[in-house]
Amino acid sequence: MIALLLLLPLAEPQPSLAERLRPLIAEHKGTVAVGVKHLPSGETFFHQPDEIMPTASLIKFPVLIETYLQADEGKLSLRDEVTLRERDKVPGSGLLSVHFSDGAKFPLRDAVRLMTAVSDNTATNLVLDRVGLKAVNERMAGWGLKETRINAQVFRGSTTSVDKARTAKYGLGSTTAREMVTLWEIVLVGDKVRPPLQACILGHLRANDDTAKFGRLPAGARLAHKDGAVTAARTDAGVIQTPRGPVIVVVLTDNNADKRWVRDNAGNLLCARIAQAAYEWASRHPGKE
């Protein structure tokens, strides 16, 4: 029996998370910051965790949080009506600028949906008109996330910037991999976001229709995330449910050599590959489910 056991092949050890991710990061032509945290075990991986990076539309995640917290505090109602004017329309992603008429009215909640699910830039500005840029930044700073900041309304940096130097350097917003992991953890397990609000926030983020980055995960992988893209940067951050519990994944890129606006842009692919590697690693994690 002992001899037979000796002839059986030994199970190959699974590569660590760092062994999976470091080659992907090293191959990328651009600046990269990454944060991963497996919530049940507390195990983490970070690369350039405190490097301040542009967010692009990822900064709409803190705007989403602030909107729901202000509604919970009675400062606004998600049933409040917003009115779209021709002067409100800005370029870029979304539906309002192309498909909605001047004078269209709809609830603030629908503007929030558009801001999150299709990253609508015009809807984002309508939300920010109600919430306020400074309120988002003050909330983040109060939670210890001083580099997670929105700098201006979308495509209105010259007229709405609350920090012209940061607008020039980072564009719409900034964060770090460590701060974004922390923000996700606050939403998921902290005491600052009540469970009903958490459910609403995650519902919006699960409806995100971007499939170029984290959205390439295998069918059945449950994902809530917000992504961003500008010419030189691609970003994504979210939580993936795995058989061994949730894993937070954050990928921030900048100064990318590949500036093409195509699905298989190198920044998009890096986000996708890191999310896939983190999902596979977390799915086999030896900790409790």
Long-range contacts (C-beta under 8 A, 24 or more apart in sequence): 14-281, 14-284, 15-281, 16-281, 17-43, 17-45, 17-277, 17-278, 17-281, 18-45, 20-277, 20-278, 20-280, 20-281, 21-45, 21-47, 21-274, 21-277, 21-278, 22-47, 24-270, 24-273, 24-274, 24-277, 25-270, 25-274, 28-253, 28-256, 28-266, 28-267, 28-270, 29-256, 29-257, 29-258, 29-266, 30-232, 30-253, 30-254, 30-255, 30-256, 30-257, 30-258, 30-266, 30-267, 31-253, 31-254, 31-255, 32-251, 32-252, 32-253, 32-270, 33-176, 33-177, 33-250, 33-251, 33-252, 33-253, 34-177, 34-250, 34-251, 34-252, 34-274, 35-177, 35-178, 35-180, 35-181, 35-248, 35-249, 35-250, 36-181, 36-247, 36-248, 36-249, 36-250, 36-274, 36-278, 37-181, 37-185, 37-247, 37-248, 38-244, 38-245, 38-246, 38-247, 38-282, 38-285, 38-287, 39-185, 39-188, 39-189, 39-245, 39-246, 39-247, 39-248, 40-244, 40-245, 40-246, 40-285, 40-287, 40-288, 40-289, 41-245, 41-285, 41-287, 43-285, 43-287, 44-181, 46-177, 46-178, 46-181, 47-177, 48-177, 49-176, 49-177, 49-178, 50-176, 50-177, 50-178, 51-176, 51-177, 51-252, 52-147, 52-170, 52-174, 52-175, 52-176, 53-170, 53-174, 53-175, 53-176, 53-177, 53-233, 53-235, 53-252, 53-253, 53-254, 54-170, 54-171, 54-172, 54-173, 54-174, 54-230, 54-233, 54-235, 54-252, 54-254, 55-170, 55-171, 55-172, 55-173, 55-174, 55-175, 55-228, 55-235, 55-252, 56-171, 56-172, 56-173, 56-227, 56-228, 56-229, 56-230, 56-233, 56-234, 56-235, 57-93, 57-119, 57-121, 57-124, 57-172, 57-226, 57-227, 57-228, 57-229, 57-235, 58-173, 58-175, 58-180, 58-226, 58-227, 58-228, 58-235, 58-236, 58-237, 58-252, 59-148, 59-149, 59-150, 59-172, 59-173, 59-174, 59-175, 59-228, 60-115, 60-116, 60-119, 60-124, 60-226, 60-228, 61-183, 61-205, 61-226, 61-237, 62-136, 62-139, 62-140, 62-148, 62-150, 62-173, 62-183, 63-115, 63-124, 63-127, 63-128, 63-131, 63-136, 63-150, 64-112, 64-115, 64-116, 64-201, 64-204, 64-205, 64-226, 65-139, 65-183, 65-187, 65-193, 65-201, 66-131, 66-135, 66-136, 66-139, 67-108, 67-112, 67-127, 67-130, 67-131, 68-193, 68-197, 68-200, 68-201, 69-139, 69-193, 69-197, 70-131, 70-135, 72-194, 72-197, 76-108, 76-130, 76-131, 77-108, 78-107, 78-108, 78-109, 78-112, 79-107, 79-108, 79-109, 80-107, 80-108, 80-130, 81-105, 81-106, 81-107, 81-108, 82-106, 82-107, 82-108, 82-111, 82-126, 82-129, 82-130, 84-122, 84-126, 88-122, 88-125, 88-126, 89-122, 90-121, 90-122, 90-125, 90-154, 90-155, 90-156, 91-121, 91-155, 92-121, 92-154, 92-155, 93-118, 93-119, 93-120, 93-121, 94-118, 94-119, 94-120, 94-121, 94-122, 94-123, 95-120, 96-120, 96-122, 96-123, 97-121, 97-122, 112-204, 113-204, 113-207, 116-204, 116-205, 116-207, 116-208, 116-226, 117-204, 117-207, 117-208, 117-209, 118-209, 119-208, 119-210, 119-226, 119-227, 119-228, 121-154, 121-155, 122-154, 124-153, 124-154, 125-153, 125-154, 125-156, 128-153, 133-160, 133-162, 134-162, 137-162, 140-183, 143-182, 143-183, 143-186, 143-192, 144-182, 145-175, 145-179, 145-182, 145-183, 147-174, 147-175, 147-176, 147-179, 148-173, 148-174, 148-175, 148-176, 148-179, 148-180, 148-183, 149-173, 149-174, 149-175, 171-230, 171-233, 172-228, 172-230, 175-252, 176-252, 177-250, 177-252, 180-237, 180-250, 180-252, 181-248, 181-250, 184-237, 184-238, 184-239, 184-248, 184-250, 185-248, 188-239, 188-246, 188-248, 202-239, 205-238, 210-236, 212-263, 212-265, 212-268, 212-272, 213-251, 213-268, 213-271, 213-272, 213-275, 214-238, 214-240, 214-249, 214-271, 214-272, 214-275, 215-272, 216-272, 216-275, 216-276, 217-272, 217-275, 217-276, 217-279, 218-276, 218-279, 221-279, 227-271, 229-267, 229-268, 231-259, 231-261, 232-256, 232-259, 233-267, 234-265, 234-267, 234-268, 234-270, 234-271, 235-271, 236-271, 236-275, 238-275, 240-275, 240-278, 240-279, 240-282, 242-279, 242-282, 242-283, 242-285, 243-283, 243-289, 244-282, 244-283, 244-284, 244-285, 244-287, 244-288, 244-289, 245-282, 245-285, 245-287, 245-288, 245-289, 247-278, 247-279, 247-281, 247-282, 249-274, 249-275, 249-278, 249-279, 251-275
